């Protein structure tokens, strides 16, 4: 191609570039962003709960576990998960509430809080949930008295209430460490 031909091509490209910006629609104004709160959702006894993202390190199917003698009925046993021994706690028995879903749908929510690692068996994992912060309500679910000290309010989303629970607060409670079965 001659140098004269490449100059004409360059002029055509420059004109197209100018036309593009001259005819382009203006950028839309940035909508005001609303603050969001995110957490991992799960269900216990038919109640939808959500915990802050940093509290849950993993969600998995119920692993094989070894039962332990002389412990509370809510301690299912201990599981070896990738070389770590993790106690598995049945949250329905711990909270003394009925279940709403068949056990095949249940999941283990793994909580790591400092040196404490524990698997909490829940009915269902609801995945990551996003809520507008201004949708927060200061309310608690009925029938969850055992969780009262760990509940932090709720978010309404899609017509459903998701109650915020601090699992770290729950597993640091004195009752949680009373795993030995009492005689009598």
C-alpha positions as CSV (number, residue, x, y, z in Angstrom):
1,X,0.0,0.0,0.0
2,X,1.4,3.4,-0.9
3,X,1.9,6.1,1.7
4,X,-0.8,8.1,0.1
5,X,-3.3,5.2,0.6
6,X,-2.4,4.8,4.2
7,X,-2.9,8.5,4.8
8,X,-6.4,8.2,3.4
9,X,-7.2,5.2,5.7
10,X,-5.9,7.1,8.7
11,X,-8.1,10.1,7.8
12,X,-11.1,7.8,7.5
13,X,-10.4,6.2,10.9
14,X,-10.0,9.6,12.6
15,X,-13.3,10.8,11.1
16,X,-15.0,7.6,12.4
17,X,-13.5,8.2,15.8
18,X,-14.8,11.8,15.9
19,X,-18.3,10.8,14.7
20,X,-18.5,8.2,17.4
21,X,-17.9,10.6,20.2
22,X,-20.0,13.4,18.6
23,X,-23.1,11.0,18.2
24,X,-22.7,9.1,21.5
25,X,-25.3,9.4,24.1
26,X,-24.0,11.0,27.3
27,X,-23.1,8.7,30.2
28,X,-25.9,8.2,32.6
29,X,-25.6,9.9,36.0
30,X,-24.3,7.6,38.6
31,X,-27.2,6.4,40.7
32,X,-26.8,6.8,44.3
33,X,-25.5,3.5,45.7
34,X,-27.3,2.1,48.6
35,X,-25.3,0.4,51.3
36,X,-25.6,-3.3,51.4
37,X,-25.1,-6.0,54.0
38,X,-24.0,-9.5,52.9
39,X,-24.2,-12.7,54.8
40,X,-24.4,-16.5,54.3
41,X,-28.0,-17.8,54.7
42,X,-29.1,-21.1,56.1
43,X,-32.3,-22.5,57.6
44,X,-33.0,-24.1,61.0
45,X,-36.5,-25.3,62.0
46,X,-38.0,-23.6,59.0
47,X,-36.5,-20.2,60.1
48,X,-34.3,-18.4,57.6
49,X,-31.1,-17.2,59.3
50,X,-28.1,-15.3,58.0
51,X,-24.6,-14.8,59.5
52,X,-22.0,-12.3,58.6
53,X,-19.6,-13.4,55.8
54,X,-16.5,-13.7,58.0
55,X,-18.1,-16.1,60.4
56,X,-18.6,-19.1,58.1
57,X,-15.5,-20.6,56.5
58,X,-17.2,-23.4,54.6
59,X,-20.5,-25.1,53.8
60,X,-20.5,-28.8,53.1
61,X,-22.6,-32.0,53.1
62,X,-22.7,-33.9,56.3
63,X,-19.3,-35.7,56.4
64,X,-18.8,-39.2,58.0
65,X,-18.3,-38.8,61.7
66,X,-17.5,-40.8,64.7
67,X,-19.9,-40.7,67.6
68,X,-18.5,-40.0,71.1
69,X,-19.7,-41.7,74.3
70,X,-21.0,-39.7,77.2
71,X,-21.8,-36.5,75.3
72,X,-25.1,-34.5,74.9
73,X,-27.4,-35.8,72.3
74,X,-26.8,-32.6,70.2
75,X,-23.2,-33.5,69.7
76,X,-23.3,-35.9,66.8
77,X,-19.6,-36.7,66.9
78,X,-16.4,-35.7,65.4
79,X,-15.4,-35.7,61.7
80,X,-12.1,-35.7,60.0
81,X,-12.3,-32.9,57.4
82,X,-9.1,-32.6,55.4
83,X,-7.0,-33.7,58.3
84,X,-8.7,-31.6,60.9
85,X,-11.0,-33.0,63.6
86,X,-14.2,-31.0,63.7
87,X,-17.0,-31.6,66.2
88,X,-20.4,-31.8,64.5
89,X,-23.4,-30.2,66.3
90,X,-27.0,-30.9,65.4
91,X,-28.4,-27.4,65.8
92,X,-32.0,-28.6,65.9
93,X,-31.3,-30.7,69.0
94,X,-29.1,-28.0,70.5
95,X,-31.9,-25.5,70.1
96,X,-34.6,-28.0,71.0
97,X,-36.7,-27.3,67.8
98,X,-38.3,-29.5,65.2
99,X,-36.9,-29.9,61.7
100,X,-38.7,-28.9,58.5
101,X,-36.7,-30.6,55.7
102,X,-35.6,-34.1,55.1
103,X,-32.0,-34.8,56.3
104,X,-30.7,-35.4,52.8
105,X,-30.9,-31.6,52.2
106,X,-29.1,-30.7,55.4
107,X,-25.7,-29.1,55.3
108,X,-22.9,-28.4,57.8
109,X,-21.9,-24.8,58.3
110,X,-18.3,-24.7,59.4
111,X,-17.4,-21.9,61.8
112,X,-13.9,-20.9,62.6
113,X,-13.5,-18.4,65.5
114,X,-9.9,-18.2,66.6
115,X,-8.9,-21.6,67.9
116,X,-12.5,-22.9,67.9
117,X,-13.6,-24.8,64.8
118,X,-17.0,-26.4,64.8
119,X,-19.5,-27.8,62.2
120,X,-23.1,-26.8,62.8
121,X,-25.7,-29.1,61.1
122,X,-28.5,-27.0,59.6
123,X,-31.5,-27.8,57.5
124,X,-30.4,-26.1,54.3
125,X,-27.8,-23.7,52.9
126,X,-29.4,-20.6,51.3
127,X,-26.1,-19.3,49.9
128,X,-24.9,-15.7,49.9
129,X,-27.6,-13.2,50.6
130,X,-27.5,-9.4,49.9
131,X,-29.7,-6.9,51.8
132,X,-30.1,-3.2,51.7
133,X,-28.9,-1.9,55.0
134,X,-31.9,0.4,55.3
135,X,-34.1,-2.8,55.3
136,X,-32.8,-3.8,58.7
137,X,-35.5,-4.4,61.4
138,X,-35.0,-4.9,65.1
139,X,-37.0,-8.1,65.5
140,X,-36.5,-11.7,66.4
141,X,-38.2,-14.9,65.3
142,X,-40.8,-16.6,67.4
143,X,-39.8,-20.0,68.9
144,X,-36.1,-19.5,68.9
145,X,-35.6,-18.6,72.6
146,X,-32.3,-20.5,72.7
147,X,-30.9,-18.1,70.1
148,X,-32.0,-14.9,71.7
149,X,-28.6,-13.8,72.9
150,X,-27.1,-14.4,69.4
151,X,-29.8,-12.7,67.3
152,X,-29.0,-9.2,66.0
153,X,-32.3,-8.3,64.1
154,X,-33.5,-9.1,60.7
155,X,-33.7,-8.1,57.0
156,X,-36.7,-8.4,54.8
157,X,-36.0,-9.7,51.4
158,X,-38.5,-10.9,48.8
159,X,-41.3,-11.0,51.3
160,X,-39.3,-13.2,53.7
161,X,-37.5,-12.4,56.9
162,X,-33.9,-13.4,57.3
163,X,-32.8,-13.2,61.0
164,X,-29.2,-12.2,61.6
165,X,-27.4,-14.5,64.0
166,X,-23.9,-14.3,65.3
167,X,-22.7,-17.9,65.3
168,X,-19.5,-16.8,67.0
169,X,-21.6,-15.5,69.9
170,X,-23.6,-18.7,69.9
171,X,-20.6,-21.1,70.1
172,X,-18.8,-19.0,72.8
173,X,-21.8,-19.3,75.1
174,X,-21.2,-21.4,78.3
175,X,-24.0,-23.9,77.4
176,X,-22.2,-24.7,74.2
177,X,-19.2,-26.0,76.1
178,X,-21.4,-28.2,78.4
179,X,-21.0,-31.2,76.1
180,X,-20.7,-33.9,78.8
181,X,-23.9,-35.8,79.4
182,X,-25.2,-35.2,82.9
183,X,-26.1,-38.3,85.0
184,X,-29.3,-38.2,86.9
